[in-house]
């Protein structure tokens, strides 16, 4: 998995669950009509670049195809919701647009500070 990819329901297990055994994966559950999603997206992209391959980002548009099934599986109630997967399991999550500092703090709880 590259640093940031757009995924669909059919790819979720391989590109998120399996991939999270090699490195943590953030999954951005977003929608095109969602203003806070548009605010958060460039912040996530910048963080992923700064973490330089240590963590991956998968973007899942909930309104595309059968992707809403994943939102249901993970009880996503609002958008954006970002879930951190480590070793195949949900390790943490947040909802709504967050600051870069807040997201880095959440990641640091699981990985330690960014080098």
N, CA, C and O atoms as CSV, one atom per row, in Angstrom:
chain,resi,resn,atom,element,x,y,z
A,1,UNK,N,N,0.840,-1.182,0.000
A,1,UNK,CA,C,0.000,0.000,0.000
A,1,UNK,C,C,0.884,1.244,0.000
A,1,UNK,O,O,1.797,1.361,0.818
A,2,UNK,N,N,0.618,2.156,-0.902
A,2,UNK,CA,C,1.338,3.419,-0.896
A,2,UNK,C,C,0.876,4.234,0.303
A,2,UNK,O,O,0.025,3.785,1.071
A,3,UNK,N,N,1.430,5.427,0.468
A,3,UNK,CA,C,1.070,6.228,1.631
A,3,UNK,C,C,-0.407,6.572,1.685
A,3,UNK,O,O,-0.996,6.546,2.766
A,4,UNK,N,N,-1.023,6.893,0.558
A,4,UNK,CA,C,-2.435,7.249,0.537
A,4,UNK,C,C,-3.095,6.608,-0.677
A,4,UNK,O,O,-2.629,6.764,-1.806
A,5,UNK,N,N,-4.195,5.879,-0.428
A,5,UNK,CA,C,-4.926,5.256,-1.524
A,5,UNK,C,C,-6.418,5.418,-1.299
A,5,UNK,O,O,-6.886,5.522,-0.165
A,6,UNK,N,N,-7.149,5.436,-2.390
A,6,UNK,CA,C,-8.606,5.410,-2.349
A,6,UNK,C,C,-9.005,3.947,-2.415
A,6,UNK,O,O,-8.553,3.217,-3.297
A,7,UNK,N,N,-9.853,3.513,-1.482
A,7,UNK,CA,C,-10.235,2.100,-1.450
A,7,UNK,C,C,-11.747,1.948,-1.524
A,7,UNK,O,O,-12.503,2.895,-1.305
A,8,UNK,N,N,-12.160,0.733,-1.838
A,8,UNK,CA,C,-13.558,0.336,-1.899
A,8,UNK,C,C,-13.759,-0.838,-0.939
A,8,UNK,O,O,-12.792,-1.417,-0.443
A,9,UNK,N,N,-14.998,-1.176,-0.687
A,9,UNK,CA,C,-15.352,-2.277,0.206
A,9,UNK,C,C,-14.562,-3.548,-0.123
A,9,UNK,O,O,-14.030,-4.203,0.774
A,10,UNK,N,N,-14.488,-3.892,-1.412
A,10,UNK,CA,C,-13.853,-5.151,-1.826
A,10,UNK,C,C,-12.373,-5.206,-1.469
A,10,UNK,O,O,-11.823,-6.295,-1.310
A,11,UNK,N,N,-11.724,-4.067,-1.342
A,11,UNK,CA,C,-10.284,-4.020,-1.065
A,11,UNK,C,C,-9.966,-3.829,0.408
A,11,UNK,O,O,-8.802,-3.915,0.802
A,12,UNK,N,N,-10.966,-3.575,1.221
A,12,UNK,CA,C,-10.736,-3.165,2.603
A,12,UNK,C,C,-9.901,-4.187,3.376
A,12,UNK,O,O,-8.926,-3.820,4.031
A,13,UNK,N,N,-10.274,-5.458,3.305
A,13,UNK,CA,C,-9.540,-6.452,4.089
A,13,UNK,C,C,-8.068,-6.539,3.695
A,13,UNK,O,O,-7.200,-6.639,4.562
A,14,UNK,N,N,-7.783,-6.504,2.404
A,14,UNK,CA,C,-6.380,-6.629,1.983
A,14,UNK,C,C,-5.592,-5.336,2.186
A,14,UNK,O,O,-4.440,-5.375,2.618
A,15,UNK,N,N,-6.205,-4.190,1.878
A,15,UNK,CA,C,-5.460,-2.932,1.893
A,15,UNK,C,C,-5.468,-2.241,3.247
A,15,UNK,O,O,-4.701,-1.305,3.474
A,16,UNK,N,N,-6.338,-2.700,4.154
A,16,UNK,CA,C,-6.359,-2.103,5.496
A,16,UNK,C,C,-6.041,-3.165,6.551
A,16,UNK,O,O,-5.015,-3.077,7.225
A,17,UNK,N,N,-6.905,-4.158,6.698
A,17,UNK,CA,C,-6.731,-5.133,7.773
A,17,UNK,C,C,-5.400,-5.874,7.630
A,17,UNK,O,O,-4.605,-5.904,8.569
A,18,UNK,N,N,-5.156,-6.464,6.479
A,18,UNK,CA,C,-3.894,-7.193,6.271
A,18,UNK,C,C,-2.704,-6.246,6.300
A,18,UNK,O,O,-1.692,-6.540,6.937
A,19,UNK,N,N,-2.815,-5.113,5.617
A,19,UNK,CA,C,-1.706,-4.151,5.564
A,19,UNK,C,C,-1.359,-3.593,6.938
A,19,UNK,O,O,-0.208,-3.233,7.183
A,20,UNK,N,N,-2.339,-3.517,7.838
A,20,UNK,CA,C,-2.070,-2.944,9.161
A,20,UNK,C,C,-1.230,-3.852,10.049
A,20,UNK,O,O,-0.840,-3.457,11.148
A,21,UNK,N,N,-0.947,-5.071,9.580
A,21,UNK,CA,C,-0.015,-5.937,10.293
A,21,UNK,C,C,1.433,-5.532,10.008
A,21,UNK,O,O,2.336,-5.859,10.779
A,22,UNK,N,N,1.651,-4.819,8.900
A,22,UNK,CA,C,2.992,-4.349,8.532
A,22,UNK,C,C,3.264,-2.937,9.036
A,22,UNK,O,O,4.373,-2.617,9.463
A,23,UNK,N,N,2.225,-2.093,8.977
A,23,UNK,CA,C,2.336,-0.725,9.486
A,23,UNK,C,C,0.928,-0.216,9.775
A,23,UNK,O,O,-0.037,-0.674,9.163
A,24,UNK,N,N,0.805,0.730,10.705
A,24,UNK,CA,C,-0.520,1.262,11.028
A,24,UNK,C,C,-1.149,1.927,9.804
A,24,UNK,O,O,-0.458,2.526,8.981
A,25,UNK,N,N,-2.468,1.808,9.703
A,25,UNK,CA,C,-3.219,2.407,8.604
A,25,UNK,C,C,-4.334,3.276,9.188
A,25,UNK,O,O,-5.136,2.813,9.998
A,26,UNK,N,N,-4.370,4.532,8.767
A,26,UNK,CA,C,-5.493,5.406,9.075
A,26,UNK,C,C,-6.514,5.247,7.959
A,26,UNK,O,O,-6.156,5.275,6.781
A,27,UNK,N,N,-7.781,5.079,8.319
A,27,UNK,CA,C,-8.844,5.025,7.323
A,27,UNK,C,C,-9.727,6.251,7.518
A,27,UNK,O,O,-10.305,6.463,8.584
A,28,UNK,N,N,-9.813,7.047,6.464
A,28,UNK,CA,C,-10.627,8.257,6.458
A,28,UNK,C,C,-11.971,7.925,5.815
A,28,UNK,O,O,-12.067,7.780,4.596
A,29,UNK,N,N,-13.010,7.807,6.647
A,29,UNK,CA,C,-14.376,7.618,6.156
A,29,UNK,C,C,-14.926,9.006,5.865
A,29,UNK,O,O,-15.141,9.793,6.786
A,30,UNK,N,N,-15.158,9.317,4.581
A,30,UNK,CA,C,-15.538,10.679,4.200
A,30,UNK,C,C,-16.660,10.635,3.165
A,30,UNK,O,O,-16.983,9.585,2.609
A,31,UNK,N,N,-17.238,11.804,2.927
A,31,UNK,CA,C,-18.276,11.946,1.907
A,31,UNK,C,C,-18.022,13.229,1.133
A,31,UNK,O,O,-17.552,14.221,1.691
A,32,UNK,N,N,-18.335,13.203,-0.151
A,32,UNK,CA,C,-18.086,14.345,-1.030
A,32,UNK,C,C,-18.846,15.598,-0.590
A,32,UNK,O,O,-18.347,16.711,-0.760
A,33,UNK,N,N,-20.028,15.432,-0.036
A,33,UNK,CA,C,-20.873,16.552,0.377
A,33,UNK,C,C,-20.487,17.117,1.743
A,33,UNK,O,O,-21.090,18.090,2.194
A,34,UNK,N,N,-19.502,16.531,2.403
A,34,UNK,CA,C,-19.148,16.851,3.791
A,34,UNK,C,C,-18.070,17.934,3.855
A,34,UNK,O,O,-16.919,17.691,3.490
A,35,UNK,N,N,-18.441,19.123,4.317
A,35,UNK,CA,C,-17.490,20.232,4.451
A,35,UNK,C,C,-16.311,19.927,5.353
A,35,UNK,O,O,-15.170,20.150,4.946
A,36,UNK,N,N,-16.538,19.414,6.586
A,36,UNK,CA,C,-15.410,19.086,7.458
A,36,UNK,C,C,-14.467,18.040,6.844
A,36,UNK,O,O,-13.273,18.031,7.145
A,37,UNK,N,N,-14.997,17.165,5.991
A,37,UNK,CA,C,-14.154,16.168,5.309
A,37,UNK,C,C,-13.147,16.872,4.405
A,37,UNK,O,O,-11.984,16.476,4.326
A,38,UNK,N,N,-13.598,17.903,3.736
A,38,UNK,CA,C,-12.720,18.657,2.825
A,38,UNK,C,C,-11.650,19.432,3.595
A,38,UNK,O,O,-10.551,19.653,3.086
A,39,UNK,N,N,-11.974,19.840,4.816
A,39,UNK,CA,C,-11.004,20.530,5.669
A,39,UNK,C,C,-9.948,19.535,6.160
A,39,UNK,O,O,-8.757,19.847,6.174
A,40,UNK,N,N,-10.382,18.348,6.559
A,40,UNK,CA,C,-9.492,17.353,7.149
A,40,UNK,C,C,-8.561,16.691,6.139
A,40,UNK,O,O,-7.419,16.376,6.474
A,41,UNK,N,N,-9.020,16.478,4.922
A,41,UNK,CA,C,-8.260,15.722,3.933
A,41,UNK,C,C,-6.828,16.230,3.716
A,41,UNK,O,O,-5.901,15.422,3.769
A,42,UNK,N,N,-6.603,17.529,3.475
A,42,UNK,CA,C,-5.221,17.972,3.274
A,42,UNK,C,C,-4.347,17.844,4.529
A,42,UNK,O,O,-3.131,17.682,4.429
A,43,UNK,N,N,-4.973,17.918,5.704
A,43,UNK,CA,C,-4.216,17.735,6.945
A,43,UNK,C,C,-3.722,16.296,7.032
A,43,UNK,O,O,-2.563,16.056,7.370
A,44,UNK,N,N,-4.594,15.340,6.729
A,44,UNK,CA,C,-4.198,13.929,6.749
A,44,UNK,C,C,-3.108,13.649,5.724
A,44,UNK,O,O,-2.137,12.951,6.017
A,45,UNK,N,N,-3.270,14.194,4.520
A,45,UNK,CA,C,-2.266,13.976,3.466
A,45,UNK,C,C,-0.902,14.515,3.905
A,45,UNK,O,O,0.122,13.867,3.685
A,46,UNK,N,N,-0.885,15.691,4.521
A,46,UNK,CA,C,0.374,16.273,4.990
A,46,UNK,C,C,1.007,15.398,6.077
A,46,UNK,O,O,2.213,15.154,6.055
A,47,UNK,N,N,0.201,14.932,7.015
A,47,UNK,CA,C,0.728,14.074,8.083
A,47,UNK,C,C,1.331,12.795,7.525
A,47,UNK,O,O,2.400,12.368,7.961
A,48,UNK,N,N,0.659,12.189,6.571
A,48,UNK,CA,C,1.157,10.943,5.997
A,48,UNK,C,C,2.506,11.176,5.313
A,48,UNK,O,O,3.415,10.354,5.426
A,49,UNK,N,N,2.629,12.291,4.611
A,49,UNK,CA,C,3.929,12.621,3.995
A,49,UNK,C,C,4.997,12.791,5.070
A,49,UNK,O,O,6.123,12.318,4.908
A,50,UNK,N,N,4.655,13.455,6.154
A,50,UNK,CA,C,5.632,13.685,7.222
A,50,UNK,C,C,6.031,12.395,7.930
A,50,UNK,O,O,7.168,12.266,8.384
A,51,UNK,N,N,5.121,11.454,8.029
A,51,UNK,CA,C,5.455,10.172,8.653
A,51,UNK,C,C,6.223,9.254,7.706
A,51,UNK,O,O,6.671,8.181,8.112
A,52,UNK,N,N,6.375,9.661,6.468
A,52,UNK,CA,C,7.272,9.038,5.482
A,52,UNK,C,C,7.235,7.511,5.471
A,52,UNK,O,O,8.254,6.851,5.675
A,53,UNK,N,N,6.046,6.961,5.230
A,53,UNK,CA,C,5.944,5.516,5.079
A,53,UNK,C,C,5.740,4.739,6.359
A,53,UNK,O,O,5.504,3.532,6.310
A,54,UNK,N,N,5.824,5.395,7.506
A,54,UNK,CA,C,5.636,4.711,8.785
A,54,UNK,C,C,4.166,4.352,8.994
A,54,UNK,O,O,3.838,3.359,9.644
A,55,UNK,N,N,3.296,5.179,8.433
A,55,UNK,CA,C,1.856,4.980,8.582
A,55,UNK,C,C,1.206,5.193,7.215
A,55,UNK,O,O,1.650,6.036,6.436
A,56,UNK,N,N,0.162,4.433,6.932
A,56,UNK,CA,C,-0.536,4.574,5.660
A,56,UNK,C,C,-1.882,5.248,5.842
A,56,UNK,O,O,-2.403,5.338,6.953
A,57,UNK,N,N,-2.438,5.720,4.736
A,57,UNK,CA,C,-3.745,6.368,4.743
A,57,UNK,C,C,-4.607,5.752,3.649
A,57,UNK,O,O,-4.216,5.717,2.482
A,58,UNK,N,N,-5.783,5.267,4.038
A,58,UNK,CA,C,-6.764,4.763,3.091
A,58,UNK,C,C,-7.987,5.665,3.165
A,58,UNK,O,O,-8.528,5.908,4.244
A,59,UNK,N,N,-8.415,6.159,2.009
A,59,UNK,CA,C,-9.570,7.057,1.945
A,59,UNK,C,C,-10.756,6.270,1.403
A,59,UNK,O,O,-10.684,5.684,0.323
A,60,UNK,N,N,-11.848,6.264,2.163
A,60,UNK,CA,C,-13.018,5.486,1.809
A,60,UNK,C,C,-14.216,6.428,1.713
A,60,UNK,O,O,-14.723,6.908,2.726
A,61,UNK,N,N,-14.662,6.686,0.480
A,61,UNK,CA,C,-15.841,7.526,0.282
A,61,UNK,C,C,-17.078,6.685,0.570
A,61,UNK,O,O,-17.373,5.732,-0.151
A,62,UNK,N,N,-17.798,7.045,1.631
A,62,UNK,CA,C,-18.897,6.199,2.096
A,62,UNK,C,C,-20.045,6.107,1.109
A,62,UNK,O,O,-20.783,5.122,1.127
A,63,UNK,N,N,-20.222,7.103,0.245
A,63,UNK,CA,C,-21.334,7.086,-0.706
A,63,UNK,C,C,-21.013,6.331,-1.997
A,63,UNK,O,O,-21.876,6.221,-2.868
A,64,UNK,N,N,-19.805,5.814,-2.139
A,64,UNK,CA,C,-19.414,5.102,-3.359
A,64,UNK,C,C,-19.664,3.599,-3.199
A,64,UNK,O,O,-19.284,2.999,-2.193
A,65,UNK,N,N,-20.304,3.008,-4.200
A,65,UNK,CA,C,-20.516,1.556,-4.211
A,65,UNK,C,C,-21.173,1.053,-2.933
A,65,UNK,O,O,-22.166,1.611,-2.466
A,66,UNK,N,N,-20.605,-0.002,-2.383
A,66,UNK,CA,C,-21.127,-0.605,-1.151
A,66,UNK,C,C,-20.364,-0.148,0.090
A,66,UNK,O,O,-20.438,-0.794,1.135
A,67,UNK,N,N,-19.639,0.950,-0.017
A,67,UNK,CA,C,-18.786,1.389,1.091
A,67,UNK,C,C,-19.538,1.709,2.374
A,67,UNK,O,O,-18.959,1.643,3.458
A,68,UNK,N,N,-20.823,2.056,2.271
A,68,UNK,CA,C,-21.598,2.357,3.478
A,68,UNK,C,C,-21.672,1.135,4.395
A,68,UNK,O,O,-21.853,1.279,5.603
A,69,UNK,N,N,-21.531,-0.068,3.826
A,69,UNK,CA,C,-21.515,-1.286,4.649
A,69,UNK,C,C,-20.358,-1.253,5.638
A,69,UNK,O,O,-20.500,-1.704,6.775
A,70,UNK,N,N,-19.207,-0.720,5.212
A,70,UNK,CA,C,-18.066,-0.609,6.124
A,70,UNK,C,C,-18.331,0.418,7.211
A,70,UNK,O,O,-17.944,0.222,8.363
A,71,UNK,N,N,-18.987,1.512,6.849
A,71,UNK,CA,C,-19.346,2.510,7.852
A,71,UNK,C,C,-20.248,1.865,8.905
A,71,UNK,O,O,-20.114,2.144,10.096
A,72,UNK,N,N,-21.161,1.006,8.467
A,72,UNK,CA,C,-22.015,0.296,9.405
A,72,UNK,C,C,-21.237,-0.695,10.256
A,72,UNK,O,O,-21.455,-0.788,11.464
A,73,UNK,N,N,-20.330,-1.435,9.626
A,73,UNK,CA,C,-19.539,-2.437,10.348
A,73,UNK,C,C,-18.749,-1.795,11.485
A,73,UNK,O,O,-18.618,-2.376,12.562
A,74,UNK,N,N,-18.224,-0.596,11.242
A,74,UNK,CA,C,-17.406,0.089,12.253
A,74,UNK,C,C,-18.181,1.163,13.010
A,74,UNK,O,O,-17.583,1.999,13.688
A,75,UNK,N,N,-19.495,1.145,12.898
A,75,UNK,CA,C,-20.387,2.045,13.629
A,75,UNK,C,C,-19.984,3.511,13.480
A,75,UNK,O,O,-19.952,4.270,14.448
A,76,UNK,N,N,-19.680,3.877,12.251
A,76,UNK,CA,C,-19.361,5.272,11.939
A,76,UNK,C,C,-20.682,6.030,11.891
A,76,UNK,O,O,-21.571,5.690,11.111
A,77,UNK,N,N,-20.805,7.054,12.726
A,77,UNK,CA,C,-22.065,7.793,12.845
A,77,UNK,C,C,-22.010,9.182,12.222
A,77,UNK,O,O,-23.055,9.764,11.931
A,78,UNK,N,N,-20.821,9.720,12.012
A,78,UNK,CA,C,-20.684,11.045,11.429
A,78,UNK,C,C,-19.436,11.090,10.566
A,78,UNK,O,O,-18.566,10.223,10.649
A,79,UNK,N,N,-19.373,12.109,9.745
A,79,UNK,CA,C,-18.243,12.224,8.818
A,79,UNK,C,C,-17.582,13.573,8.988
A,79,UNK,O,O,-18.270,14.563,9.233
A,80,UNK,N,N,-16.298,13.641,8.868
A,80,UNK,CA,C,-15.395,12.503,8.686
A,80,UNK,C,C,-15.200,11.735,9.988
A,80,UNK,O,O,-15.286,12.304,11.076
A,81,UNK,N,N,-14.942,10.461,9.864
A,81,UNK,CA,C,-14.460,9.637,10.973
A,81,UNK,C,C,-13.174,8.987,10.483
A,81,UNK,O,O,-13.121,8.445,9.379
A,82,UNK,N,N,-12.148,9.048,11.306
A,82,UNK,CA,C,-10.857,8.450,10.969
A,82,UNK,C,C,-10.566,7.377,12.011
A,82,UNK,O,O,-10.587,7.636,13.214
A,83,UNK,N,N,-10.295,6.167,11.526
A,83,UNK,CA,C,-10.001,5.039,12.405
A,83,UNK,C,C,-8.572,4.581,12.147
A,83,UNK,O,O,-8.160,4.411,10.999
A,84,UNK,N,N,-7.825,4.384,13.221
A,84,UNK,CA,C,-6.456,3.880,13.150
A,84,UNK,C,C,-6.486,2.372,13.369
A,84,UNK,O,O,-6.947,1.894,14.406
A,85,UNK,N,N,-5.986,1.622,12.377
A,85,UNK,CA,C,-5.896,0.169,12.474
A,85,UNK,C,C,-4.448,-0.242,12.690
A,85,UNK,O,O,-3.550,0.198,11.973
A,86,UNK,N,N,-4.236,-1.091,13.685
A,86,UNK,CA,C,-2.914,-1.647,13.982
A,86,UNK,C,C,-3.100,-3.144,14.184
A,86,UNK,O,O,-3.960,-3.564,14.958
A,87,UNK,N,N,-2.302,-3.948,13.495
A,87,UNK,CA,C,-2.366,-5.409,13.604
A,87,UNK,C,C,-3.776,-5.950,13.385
A,87,UNK,O,O,-4.217,-6.865,14.080
A,88,UNK,N,N,-4.472,-5.373,12.411
A,88,UNK,CA,C,-5.784,-5.871,12.034
A,88,UNK,C,C,-6.942,-5.404,12.896
A,88,UNK,O,O,-8.089,-5.764,12.632
A,89,UNK,N,N,-6.666,-4.612,13.917
A,89,UNK,CA,C,-7.714,-4.176,14.834
A,89,UNK,C,C,-7.802,-2.661,14.910
A,89,UNK,O,O,-6.823,-1.955,14.670
A,90,UNK,N,N,-8.990,-2.173,15.248
A,90,UNK,CA,C,-9.145,-0.751,15.499
A,90,UNK,C,C,-8.405,-0.397,16.777
A,90,UNK,O,O,-8.660,-0.978,17.831
A,91,UNK,N,N,-7.488,0.560,16.681
A,91,UNK,CA,C,-6.713,0.996,17.846
A,91,UNK,C,C,-7.242,2.305,18.419
A,91,UNK,O,O,-7.151,2.539,19.624
A,92,UNK,N,N,-7.797,3.163,17.553
A,92,UNK,CA,C,-8.278,4.471,17.997
A,92,UNK,C,C,-9.119,5.069,16.886
A,92,UNK,O,O,-9.122,4.568,15.762
A,93,UNK,N,N,-9.837,6.151,17.203
A,93,UNK,CA,C,-10.632,6.852,16.200
A,93,UNK,C,C,-10.925,8.255,16.672
A,93,UNK,O,O,-10.828,8.574,17.857
A,94,UNK,N,N,-11.287,9.089,15.707
A,94,UNK,CA,C,-11.845,10.400,16.017
A,94,UNK,C,C,-12.836,10.757,14.921
A,94,UNK,O,O,-12.785,10.232,13.809
A,95,UNK,N,N,-13.739,11.665,15.270
A,95,UNK,CA,C,-14.729,12.153,14.313
A,95,UNK,C,C,-14.641,13.663,14.223
A,95,UNK,O,O,-14.280,14.342,15.184
A,96,UNK,N,N,-14.978,14.172,13.048
A,96,UNK,CA,C,-14.943,15.614,12.828
A,96,UNK,C,C,-13.560,16.075,12.421
A,96,UNK,O,O,-12.577,15.345,12.547
A,97,UNK,N,N,-13.506,17.302,11.931
A,97,UNK,CA,C,-12.224,17.882,11.533
A,97,UNK,C,C,-11.401,18.144,12.793
A,97,UNK,O,O,-11.880,18.781,13.731
A,98,UNK,N,N,-10.180,17.659,12.812
A,98,UNK,CA,C,-9.270,17.836,13.943
A,98,UNK,C,C,-8.026,18.579,13.462
A,98,UNK,O,O,-7.718,18.595,12.270
A,99,UNK,N,N,-7.329,19.183,14.394
A,99,UNK,CA,C,-6.085,19.869,14.044
A,99,UNK,C,C,-4.975,18.844,13.820
A,99,UNK,O,O,-5.054,17.707,14.285
A,100,UNK,N,N,-3.961,19.263,13.113
A,100,UNK,CA,C,-2.796,18.412,12.884
A,100,UNK,C,C,-2.190,17.977,14.217
A,100,UNK,O,O,-1.798,16.821,14.375
A,101,UNK,N,N,-2.114,18.896,15.168
A,101,UNK,CA,C,-1.538,18.588,16.484
A,101,UNK,C,C,-2.356,17.512,17.193
A,101,UNK,O,O,-1.789,16.595,17.787
A,102,UNK,N,N,-3.675,17.617,17.135
A,102,UNK,CA,C,-4.535,16.630,17.789
A,102,UNK,C,C,-4.382,15.247,17.149
A,102,UNK,O,O,-4.361,14.234,17.849
A,103,UNK,N,N,-4.276,15.209,15.842
A,103,UNK,CA,C,-4.120,13.921,15.147
A,103,UNK,C,C,-2.756,13.316,15.476
A,103,UNK,O,O,-2.651,12.112,15.711
A,104,UNK,N,N,-1.720,14.142,15.494
A,104,UNK,CA,C,-0.389,13.649,15.849
A,104,UNK,C,C,-0.386,13.092,17.274
A,104,UNK,O,O,0.274,12.087,17.540
A,105,UNK,N,N,-1.108,13.728,18.184
A,105,UNK,CA,C,-1.180,13.249,19.570
A,105,UNK,C,C,-1.856,11.881,19.629
A,105,UNK,O,O,-1.418,11.008,20.378
A,106,UNK,N,N,-2.921,11.686,18.846
A,106,UNK,CA,C,-3.592,10.390,18.816
A,106,UNK,C,C,-2.647,9.320,18.283
A,106,UNK,O,O,-2.550,8.234,18.854
A,107,UNK,N,N,-1.956,9.621,17.199
A,107,UNK,CA,C,-1.018,8.653,16.622
A,107,UNK,C,C,0.109,8.349,17.607
A,107,UNK,O,O,0.509,7.194,17.754
A,108,UNK,N,N,0.618,9.371,18.277
A,108,UNK,CA,C,1.733,9.209,19.216
A,108,UNK,C,C,1.361,8.284,20.387
A,108,UNK,O,O,2.228,7.612,20.946
A,109,UNK,N,N,0.081,8.251,20.753
A,109,UNK,CA,C,-0.351,7.345,21.828
A,109,UNK,C,C,-0.048,5.893,21.489
A,109,UNK,O,O,0.163,5.067,22.377
A,110,UNK,N,N,-0.028,5.591,20.199
A,110,UNK,CA,C,0.148,4.214,19.749
A,110,UNK,C,C,1.533,3.930,19.180
A,110,UNK,O,O,2.014,2.800,19.256
A,111,UNK,N,N,2.176,4.945,18.610
A,111,UNK,CA,C,3.450,4.748,17.922
A,111,UNK,C,C,4.611,5.455,18.586
A,111,UNK,O,O,5.764,5.211,18.231
A,112,UNK,N,N,4.334,6.320,19.538
A,112,UNK,CA,C,5.370,7.186,20.073
A,112,UNK,C,C,5.481,8.416,19.208
A,112,UNK,O,O,4.819,8.505,18.174
A,113,UNK,N,N,6.320,9.384,19.614
A,113,UNK,CA,C,6.456,10.619,18.830
A,113,UNK,C,C,7.050,10.361,17.452
A,113,UNK,O,O,7.815,9.419,17.248
A,114,UNK,N,N,6.673,11.228,16.511
A,114,UNK,CA,C,7.200,11.130,15.133
A,114,UNK,C,C,8.688,11.439,15.166
A,114,UNK,O,O,9.121,12.366,15.850
A,115,UNK,N,N,9.458,10.670,14.437
A,115,UNK,CA,C,10.909,10.885,14.401
A,115,UNK,C,C,11.269,11.901,13.355
A,115,UNK,O,O,12.446,12.214,13.177
